[in-house]
Amino acid sequence: MPASERVSARVTAIAESATLAVDARAKALVRAGRPVIGFASGEPDFPTPEHIVEAAAAATHDPRYHRYSPTGGLPELKAAIAAKTRRDSGLDVDEGQVLVTNGGKQAIYEAFSTLVNPGDEVLVPAPYWPTYPAAIALAGGTPVAVPGDEQDGLRVTIDRLEAARTAKTTMLVFCSPNNPTGTVYTRAEIEAIGRWAVANDLWVLTDEIYEHLVYGTTIFHSLPVVVPEARERCVVVNGVAKAFAMTGWRVGWTLAPADVTAAMTKLQSHLTSNVGNVAQVAALAALSGGTKEIRRMRAAFDRRRRTMVRMLGEIDGLRCAEPDGAFYVYVSAKDVLGRQIGGRRPGTTAELAAVLLEAAEVAVVPGEAFGGPGYLRLSYALGDDDLAEGITRIGKLLAGS
């Protein structure tokens, strides 16, 4: 049997996570002795706060956590998630609307698998996190990219959404603060998008994983809070990964109408059963421990954000707006494509990223991965010295072109 026929068509059709692939390549080069600086990874460089680690360590010795627990999550964690949501975004949910998942990716996969039927179209504002279209396709749906407005921070507008909507459209994906652009939608923009979705009877999956990572005077707003009438057709995705430096602990959650939560819980019972109990206890400690550590990390990210934007702005051919949230800068490299760089003449940002890795030993993610060719995504979730050195290397390589 040919290799192409050994794997199902639905899995063959999806691409490997580009961000993880670039990060893995960079780490492999580091292991081989290359001084690669990685701007690819979407994870904080800080260790998980000590009180969280201590709670997890204690849980390993507690026999209660050596057994299966409820598929939908430890009751005490679900209660903490509900309390945290009321505190941080103003959304009032009860424990029956909470599902604890193995990270945000499982939450997204289960939401699409529960709500999307074969042939349904799901609108995905571009640039987008690559997992969205992959998970939609795995659910049998059709992801429809809706390009953002380059003159307005790559935001998607109602006019663009309406132009992409068809009779088959059943859902909209919304992410603010946005990965990869760092764009944060205003309350007025969110209200307009939410009311448009309600008027067209669409489900909304709103990804709020970066809710705490906003800077300056920017304010995070939750769509189902701004537009209460959207709540019955809205799934909120969140988790502890970004705000608490817990990417490896794999704890996320969904907030949805009770019947949808029940259906997703049923699906999870056949996928993974419960999330690891020790990780759930760690998440409980994170949510119960206040926001001091979040504020400390956010201050560091803010400093690095401003440094990165300043340094990139001094490199001829690169253009980027100052992001308001998350920990990414989305850089237009269109003006350097076609130049002689590192002995090559990259015509795409995918080719440019390869040149940067080999010639400057800097790992970035090309915009093609996000449905936004011509751009590069750089994370500023890395140490200050590495950040400055990495941008300096990029500048030197491009200046020598």
C-alpha positions as CSV (number, residue, x, y, z in Angstrom):
1,M,0.0,0.0,0.0
2,P,1.5,3.4,-0.9
3,A,2.4,5.6,2.0
4,S,-0.1,8.2,0.9
5,E,-2.9,5.7,1.4
6,R,-1.9,4.5,4.9
7,V,-3.1,7.7,6.6
8,S,-6.6,9.0,6.6
9,A,-7.5,11.8,4.2
10,R,-8.6,14.1,6.9
11,V,-5.2,13.9,8.8
12,T,-3.2,14.0,5.5
13,A,-5.0,17.2,4.7
14,I,-3.9,19.1,7.8
15,A,-0.4,20.6,8.3
16,E,1.8,20.2,11.3
17,S,1.7,23.1,13.7
18,A,4.1,25.5,12.1
19,T,4.9,27.3,15.4
20,L,5.8,24.0,17.1
21,A,7.8,22.9,14.0
22,V,9.9,26.0,13.9
23,D,10.5,25.8,17.7
24,A,11.5,22.2,17.4
25,R,13.9,22.9,14.6
26,A,15.5,25.8,16.7
27,K,15.8,23.6,19.7
28,A,17.4,20.8,17.7
29,L,20.0,23.3,16.4
30,V,20.7,24.4,20.0
31,R,21.3,20.8,21.0
32,A,23.7,20.5,18.1
33,G,25.7,23.4,19.5
34,R,24.3,26.3,17.4
35,P,23.6,29.5,19.3
36,V,20.1,29.9,17.9
37,I,17.8,32.5,19.4
38,G,14.2,31.6,19.2
39,F,11.4,34.1,18.6
40,A,9.0,31.3,17.5
41,S,7.6,29.8,20.7
42,G,4.3,31.1,22.1
43,E,5.2,30.5,25.7
44,P,6.5,32.6,28.6
45,D,10.2,32.2,29.4
46,F,9.4,32.4,33.2
47,P,9.2,29.3,35.4
48,T,5.8,28.4,36.8
49,P,5.4,30.4,40.1
50,E,6.6,28.5,43.1
51,H,3.4,28.3,45.0
52,I,1.8,26.5,42.0
53,V,4.6,24.0,41.8
54,E,4.4,23.3,45.5
55,A,0.7,22.7,45.3
56,A,1.3,20.2,42.5
57,A,4.1,18.5,44.4
58,A,1.9,18.0,47.4
59,A,-0.9,16.6,45.2
60,T,1.4,13.8,44.0
61,H,1.4,12.4,47.6
62,D,-2.4,12.6,48.0
63,P,-4.1,9.3,47.2
64,R,-7.2,11.2,46.1
65,Y,-5.4,12.3,43.0
66,H,-4.1,8.8,42.1
67,R,-7.5,7.8,40.7
68,Y,-9.8,8.8,37.9
69,S,-11.7,12.0,38.6
70,P,-14.8,13.5,36.9
71,T,-14.3,13.9,33.2
72,G,-15.4,17.5,33.2
73,G,-12.9,18.5,35.9
74,L,-12.3,18.6,39.6
75,P,-15.4,20.3,41.2
76,E,-13.2,22.6,43.1
77,L,-11.3,23.7,40.0
78,K,-14.5,24.3,38.1
79,A,-15.8,26.5,40.9
80,A,-12.5,28.4,40.8
81,I,-12.8,28.9,37.1
82,A,-16.3,30.2,37.5
83,A,-15.2,32.6,40.2
84,K,-12.1,33.7,38.3
85,T,-14.3,34.4,35.2
86,R,-16.7,36.6,37.2
87,R,-13.8,38.5,38.7
88,D,-11.7,39.0,35.6
89,S,-14.2,39.5,32.7
90,G,-17.6,39.9,34.4
91,L,-19.1,36.8,32.8
92,D,-21.3,35.0,35.2
93,V,-21.2,31.2,34.7
94,D,-22.0,28.2,36.9
95,E,-20.0,25.0,37.2
96,G,-22.3,23.2,34.8
97,Q,-21.0,25.4,32.0
98,V,-17.3,24.6,32.7
99,L,-15.3,21.9,31.0
100,V,-11.6,21.4,32.0
101,T,-9.6,20.3,29.1
102,N,-6.0,19.2,28.2
103,G,-4.9,22.7,27.2
104,G,-6.6,25.2,24.9
105,K,-6.1,23.0,21.8
106,Q,-8.3,20.2,23.1
107,A,-10.9,22.8,24.1
108,I,-11.0,24.2,20.6
109,Y,-11.0,20.7,19.0
110,E,-13.9,19.6,21.2
111,A,-15.9,22.8,20.6
112,F,-15.7,22.4,16.8
113,S,-16.3,18.7,16.9
114,T,-19.4,19.3,19.0
115,L,-20.9,22.2,17.0
116,V,-19.7,21.9,13.4
117,N,-21.4,19.5,11.0
118,P,-19.9,18.3,7.7
119,G,-20.0,21.0,5.1
120,D,-20.5,23.9,7.6
121,E,-18.4,26.9,7.0
122,V,-16.6,28.7,9.9
123,L,-15.3,32.2,9.4
124,V,-11.7,32.6,10.7
125,P,-10.3,36.1,10.7
126,A,-6.8,36.2,9.1
127,P,-4.1,36.2,10.2
128,Y,-5.0,33.4,12.5
129,W,-3.6,30.8,14.9
130,P,-3.0,27.7,12.7
131,T,-4.9,25.3,15.0
132,Y,-8.2,27.0,14.2
133,P,-8.5,25.9,10.6
134,A,-6.9,22.5,11.3
135,A,-9.4,21.7,14.0
136,I,-12.3,22.9,11.9
137,A,-11.3,20.7,9.1
138,L,-10.9,17.7,11.4
139,A,-14.5,18.3,12.5
140,G,-15.6,18.1,8.9
141,G,-16.2,21.8,8.5
142,T,-14.7,24.3,6.0
143,P,-12.6,27.1,7.4
144,V,-13.1,30.3,5.5
145,A,-10.3,32.9,6.0
146,V,-11.4,36.5,6.3
147,P,-8.5,38.8,5.7
148,G,-8.0,41.6,8.2
149,D,-7.6,45.2,7.1
150,E,-3.9,46.0,6.8
151,Q,-4.6,49.7,7.3
152,D,-6.3,49.0,10.7
153,G,-4.0,46.7,12.5
154,L,-5.2,43.7,10.5
155,R,-8.6,43.8,12.3
156,V,-11.5,42.1,10.6
157,T,-14.5,44.4,9.9
158,I,-18.2,43.7,9.7
159,D,-18.1,44.4,6.0
160,R,-15.4,41.8,5.4
161,L,-17.3,39.2,7.6
162,E,-20.5,39.8,5.8
163,A,-18.8,39.5,2.4
164,A,-17.5,36.1,3.5
165,R,-20.8,34.8,5.0
166,T,-22.8,32.3,3.0
167,A,-25.9,30.1,3.6
168,K,-23.5,27.5,4.9
169,T,-21.8,29.7,7.5
170,T,-22.6,28.5,11.1
171,M,-19.8,29.9,13.3
172,L,-17.2,32.7,13.7
173,V,-13.8,32.4,15.5
174,F,-12.8,35.5,17.4
175,C,-9.5,36.1,19.2
176,S,-8.7,39.2,21.2
177,P,-5.9,39.8,22.2
178,N,-4.9,38.3,18.9
179,N,-2.3,35.7,18.1
180,P,-0.3,36.4,15.9
181,T,-0.9,40.2,15.6
182,G,-1.2,41.3,19.2
183,T,-4.3,43.4,18.2
184,V,-6.9,44.0,20.9
185,Y,-10.3,44.9,19.7
186,T,-12.1,47.8,21.3
187,R,-15.4,47.4,23.1
188,A,-17.2,49.1,20.3
189,E,-15.7,46.8,17.7
190,I,-16.5,43.7,19.8
191,E,-20.1,44.9,20.3
192,A,-20.5,45.3,16.5
193,I,-19.1,41.9,15.7
194,G,-21.1,40.2,18.5
195,R,-24.4,41.8,17.4
196,W,-23.7,40.9,13.8
197,A,-23.1,37.2,14.8
198,V,-26.4,37.2,16.8
199,A,-28.3,38.8,13.9
200,N,-27.1,36.0,11.6
201,D,-27.7,33.2,14.1
202,L,-24.0,32.2,14.3
203,W,-22.1,30.4,17.0
204,V,-19.0,32.3,18.2
205,L,-15.9,30.6,19.5
206,T,-14.0,33.3,21.4
207,D,-10.4,32.6,22.5
208,E,-9.5,34.6,25.6
209,I,-6.2,32.9,26.5
210,Y,-4.4,36.3,26.4
211,E,-6.9,38.2,28.4
212,H,-4.4,39.3,31.1
213,L,-1.7,40.4,28.6
214,V,-2.8,43.8,27.6
215,Y,-0.6,47.0,27.9
216,G,-0.8,50.7,28.5
217,T,-4.4,51.9,28.6
218,T,-5.7,49.0,26.6
219,I,-8.6,47.1,28.2
220,F,-9.7,43.6,27.5
221,H,-13.4,43.0,26.9
222,S,-15.1,39.6,26.7
223,L,-17.6,39.2,23.8
224,P,-20.4,37.5,25.8
225,V,-20.2,40.2,28.4
226,V,-20.3,43.1,25.9
227,V,-23.1,41.3,24.0
228,P,-25.2,39.3,26.5
229,E,-27.6,38.1,23.9
230,A,-24.7,36.1,22.3
231,R,-24.1,34.0,25.4
232,E,-26.4,31.2,24.4
233,R,-24.4,30.7,21.2
234,C,-21.0,31.4,22.5
235,V,-18.1,29.1,23.6
236,V,-15.3,30.8,25.5
237,V,-11.9,29.2,25.5
238,N,-9.3,30.0,28.1
239,G,-6.6,28.4,30.3
240,V,-3.6,28.9,32.6
241,A,-0.9,28.5,30.0
242,K,0.0,32.0,29.0
243,A,-0.8,34.2,32.1
244,F,0.7,31.8,34.6
245,A,3.7,30.4,32.6
246,M,2.1,26.9,32.6
247,T,2.2,25.9,28.9
248,G,3.5,22.4,29.8
249,W,0.9,21.7,32.4
250,R,-1.8,21.4,29.8
251,V,-4.9,22.8,31.5
252,G,-7.5,24.8,29.6
253,W,-11.2,25.1,29.7
254,T,-14.4,26.0,27.9
255,L,-17.3,28.0,29.1
256,A,-20.5,27.3,27.1
257,P,-24.2,26.7,27.5
258,A,-24.9,23.7,29.7
259,D,-26.1,21.5,26.9
260,V,-23.1,22.1,24.8
261,T,-20.8,21.6,27.8
262,A,-22.5,18.3,28.5
263,A,-22.0,17.2,24.9
264,M,-18.3,18.2,24.9
265,T,-17.8,16.4,28.2
266,K,-19.3,13.3,26.6
267,L,-16.8,13.6,23.8
268,Q,-13.9,14.1,26.2
269,S,-15.0,10.9,28.1
270,H,-13.9,9.0,25.0
271,L,-10.8,11.0,24.2
272,T,-8.9,11.5,27.4
273,S,-11.2,11.0,30.4
274,N,-10.1,13.6,33.0
275,V,-7.2,16.0,32.8
276,G,-4.3,14.9,34.9
277,N,-5.2,15.5,38.5
278,V,-1.9,17.0,39.6
279,A,-2.1,19.5,36.8
280,Q,-5.6,20.4,37.8
281,V,-4.5,21.0,41.4
282,A,-1.7,23.2,40.0
283,A,-4.3,25.2,38.0
284,L,-6.4,25.6,41.1
285,A,-3.5,27.0,42.9
286,A,-2.8,29.4,40.1
287,L,-6.4,30.7,40.0
288,S,-6.6,31.0,43.7
289,G,-3.4,32.8,44.2
290,G,-4.2,36.2,43.0
291,T,-2.7,38.1,40.1
292,K,0.6,39.3,41.5
293,E,2.7,37.0,39.4
294,I,0.7,37.9,36.3
295,R,1.4,41.6,36.9
296,R,5.1,40.9,37.3
297,M,5.3,38.9,34.0
298,R,3.2,41.4,32.2
299,A,5.5,44.3,33.2
300,A,8.5,42.3,31.7
301,F,6.5,41.6,28.5
302,D,5.6,45.3,28.2
303,R,9.2,46.3,28.5
304,R,10.3,43.8,25.9
305,R,7.4,44.8,23.6
306,R,8.6,48.3,23.5
307,T,12.2,47.3,23.0
308,M,11.4,45.0,20.2
309,V,9.2,47.5,18.3
310,R,11.9,50.2,18.7
311,M,14.7,47.9,17.4
312,L,12.7,46.5,14.5
313,G,11.7,50.0,13.5
314,E,15.4,50.8,13.0
315,I,15.8,48.0,10.5
316,D,15.4,49.1,6.9
317,G,12.6,47.2,5.1
318,L,10.8,46.0,8.2
319,R,7.6,47.6,9.4
320,C,5.5,46.8,12.5
321,A,2.8,48.4,14.6
322,E,3.1,48.4,18.4
323,P,0.9,45.5,19.6
324,D,-1.6,46.2,22.4
325,G,-1.7,42.6,23.7
326,A,-0.4,39.0,23.8
327,F,3.4,38.7,23.4
328,Y,3.9,38.9,19.7
329,V,5.0,41.4,17.1
330,Y,3.7,40.8,13.6
331,V,6.3,42.3,11.2
332,S,5.8,43.2,7.6
333,A,8.8,42.0,5.6
334,K,7.4,42.7,2.2
335,D,10.0,45.4,1.4
336,V,12.9,43.0,1.9
337,L,11.6,40.1,-0.2
338,G,13.6,39.7,-3.4
339,R,16.7,41.2,-2.0
340,Q,20.0,39.3,-1.8
341,I,20.1,38.0,1.8
342,G,22.6,35.5,3.2
343,G,23.5,34.3,-0.2
344,R,19.9,33.8,-1.3
345,R,17.1,35.8,-2.7
346,P,14.0,34.9,-0.7
347,G,10.8,35.6,-2.5
348,T,8.4,34.6,0.4
349,T,8.5,35.1,4.1
350,A,8.7,31.3,4.5
351,E,12.0,31.4,2.5
352,L,13.1,34.5,4.5
353,A,12.5,32.7,7.8
354,A,14.7,29.8,6.5
355,V,17.5,32.3,5.6
356,L,17.2,34.0,9.1
357,L,17.6,30.6,10.8
358,E,20.5,29.4,8.8
359,A,22.4,32.7,8.3
360,A,21.6,34.6,11.4
361,E,20.7,31.7,13.7
362,V,17.4,33.4,14.6
363,A,14.1,31.4,14.6
364,V,10.9,33.3,13.6
365,V,7.6,32.0,12.2
366,P,6.7,33.0,8.7
367,G,3.3,34.6,8.0
368,E,2.3,31.8,5.7
369,A,1.6,29.7,8.8
370,F,-1.0,32.3,9.9
371,G,-2.6,32.9,6.5
372,G,-0.7,36.1,6.2
373,P,2.2,35.9,3.7
374,G,4.6,38.8,3.7
375,Y,4.8,38.9,7.5
376,L,6.9,37.4,10.3
377,R,5.8,36.7,13.8
378,L,8.3,37.3,16.6
379,S,7.5,36.4,20.2
380,Y,8.9,38.7,22.9
381,A,8.5,36.0,25.5
382,L,12.2,35.5,25.9
383,G,15.0,37.1,27.9
384,D,15.9,40.8,27.4
385,D,19.5,40.0,26.4
386,D,18.5,37.3,23.9
387,L,15.8,39.6,22.5
388,A,18.3,42.4,21.8
389,E,20.9,40.0,20.4
390,G,18.4,38.3,18.1
391,I,17.1,41.6,16.7
392,T,20.6,42.8,16.2
393,R,21.5,39.7,14.2
394,I,18.5,40.3,12.0
395,G,19.5,43.9,11.4
396,K,23.0,43.0,10.5
397,L,22.0,40.3,8.1
398,L,19.5,42.5,6.3
399,A,21.9,45.5,6.3
400,G,24.5,43.3,4.5
401,S,22.0,42.4,1.8
